[in-house]
Amino acid sequence: MQMTLNVQATEDKHFKMANRDKGKELEEEIYDKVVDLTEYAKRQRWWNRLFGKNSGPVAEKYSVATQIAIGGVSGWCAGYLFQKVGKVAATSVGGGLLLLQIANNSGYIQVDWKRVEKDVNKAKKQLKKGTNQAGPELNTFMEKTQEFVKKNIVVTSGFIGGFLLGLAS
């Protein structure tokens, strides 16, 4: 009787071990399927459908909140500097033109308007000629810019928002 119990206990152990092995195999199979599903989900982001398959290298490194914060802070800094530099440039150009006009009206400066008109027409011709040649470089730059924006849409959105806030402050 004891021998029968030992044989039955041994059979139960083998049965349980076989079930454990099957359970582990099933668990691993389910885990592999879940991993495959998460990889699939990573490849099928909403912005992939909207902006293409190449979007998201920065998105894989940082959370959305971090990306928006980085874009917003850098955009605000750029907007604030743009505002300050723009004010200085506008003041300098406007003040310079005002001083030239005052000097012209006071008789300190004599302007040869025919020569100015000739030089302006010459510059117009060079600009028209140059726009035909600069086309491919400009198109390449625009394509690279669009690709960058598509790849980094969250950071770019934060930057634009921050830039506008920087201009307003």
C-alpha positions in Angstrom: 0.0 0.0 0.0 2.8 2.3 0.8 4.5 1.5 -2.5 1.2 2.4 -4.3 1.1 5.7 -2.5 4.7 6.5 -3.4 4.0 5.6 -7.0 0.9 7.7 -7.0 2.8 10.6 -5.3 5.5 10.4 -7.9 3.0 10.4 -10.7 1.3 13.4 -9.1 4.7 15.2 -8.9 5.3 14.4 -12.6 1.8 15.5 -13.5 2.2 18.8 -11.6 5.7 19.4 -13.1 4.2 18.7 -16.6 1.4 21.1 -15.8 3.9 23.7 -14.5 6.0 23.3 -17.7 2.8 23.7 -19.8 1.8 26.7 -17.6 5.2 28.3 -18.1 5.1 27.7 -21.8 1.6 29.1 -22.0 2.7 32.1 -19.9 5.7 32.7 -22.1 3.6 32.4 -25.2 1.1 34.9 -23.8 4.0 37.2 -22.8 5.4 37.0 -26.3 2.1 37.9 -27.8 1.6 40.8 -25.4 5.1 42.0 -26.3 4.3 41.7 -30.0 1.1 43.6 -29.4 2.9 46.4 -27.6 5.5 46.6 -30.3 2.7 46.8 -32.9 1.0 49.5 -30.8 4.3 51.5 -30.7 4.5 51.4 -34.5 0.8 52.4 -35.0 0.7 55.7 -33.1 -1.9 58.3 -34.1 0.7 60.7 -35.4 2.0 57.9 -37.7 -1.3 57.9 -39.5 -1.4 61.7 -39.5 2.3 62.6 -40.3 3.8 59.4 -41.6 6.0 56.6 -40.4 9.1 58.7 -39.8 7.6 60.7 -37.0 8.6 60.4 -33.4 12.3 60.0 -32.6 12.1 62.4 -29.8 8.8 61.0 -28.8 10.4 57.7 -28.1 12.9 59.2 -25.6 10.8 61.6 -23.5 7.2 61.8 -22.2 4.7 64.1 -23.9 4.7 66.5 -20.9 8.5 66.7 -21.0 8.5 67.4 -24.7 6.0 70.1 -24.4 7.9 71.7 -21.5 11.2 71.6 -23.4 9.6 73.0 -26.5 7.6 75.7 -24.6 10.6 76.9 -22.6 12.9 77.1 -25.6 10.2 78.7 -27.6 9.5 81.3 -24.9 13.3 82.2 -24.8 13.5 82.5 -28.5 10.3 84.6 -28.7 11.5 86.9 -25.9 14.9 87.4 -27.5 13.2 87.9 -30.9 11.0 90.6 -29.4 13.8 92.5 -27.7 16.2 92.3 -30.8 13.3 93.3 -33.0 12.6 96.4 -31.0 16.2 97.4 -31.0 16.5 96.8 -34.8 13.3 98.7 -35.5 14.3 101.6 -33.3 17.8 101.7 -35.0 16.5 101.6 -38.5 13.7 104.1 -37.9 16.0 106.5 -36.0 18.6 106.3 -38.7 16.0 107.1 -41.4 14.6 109.9 -39.3 18.1 111.4 -38.9 18.9 111.1 -42.6 15.6 112.9 -43.5 16.3 115.7 -41.0 19.8 116.0 -42.4 18.5 116.1 -45.9 15.9 118.8 -45.2 18.5 120.9 -43.3 20.8 120.8 -46.2 23.6 118.8 -44.7 23.1 116.0 -47.2 22.4 116.2 -50.9 20.8 113.0 -52.3 21.3 112.1 -55.9 17.8 110.5 -56.4 18.6 109.5 -60.0 21.5 107.4 -58.8 19.4 105.9 -56.0 16.7 104.9 -58.5 19.3 103.4 -60.8 20.9 101.4 -57.9 17.4 100.2 -56.8 16.5 99.0 -60.3 19.8 97.2 -60.5 19.2 95.5 -57.2 15.7 94.5 -58.4 17.1 92.8 -61.5 19.7 90.9 -59.4 17.0 89.8 -57.0 14.8 88.5 -59.8 17.8 86.7 -61.3 18.8 85.2 -57.9 15.3 83.9 -57.1 15.4 81.5 -60.1 18.8 80.2 -59.0 17.9 79.8 -55.3 14.8 77.7 -55.9 16.3 74.2 -55.3 18.0 75.2 -52.1 14.9 76.8 -50.8 12.8 73.7 -51.7 15.3 71.4 -50.0 15.3 73.6 -46.9 11.5 73.5 -46.8 11.4 69.7 -47.2 13.9 69.3 -44.3 11.9 71.7 -42.2 8.7 69.8 -42.9 10.4 66.4 -42.1 11.7 67.8 -38.8 8.3 69.1 -37.8 6.7 65.8 -38.6 9.3 63.9 -36.6 9.0 66.2 -33.6 5.4 67.4 -33.7 5.0 67.6 -29.9 8.2 69.6 -29.3 7.4 71.8 -32.2 3.9 72.5 -30.9 5.4 73.4 -27.5 8.0 75.6 -29.2 5.4 77.5 -31.2 3.2 78.1 -28.2 6.2 79.3 -26.1 7.4 81.5 -29.0 4.1 83.3 -29.1 4.1 83.7 -25.3 7.6 85.0 -25.5 6.6 87.6 -28.1 3.7 88.7 -25.9 5.7 89.1 -22.7 
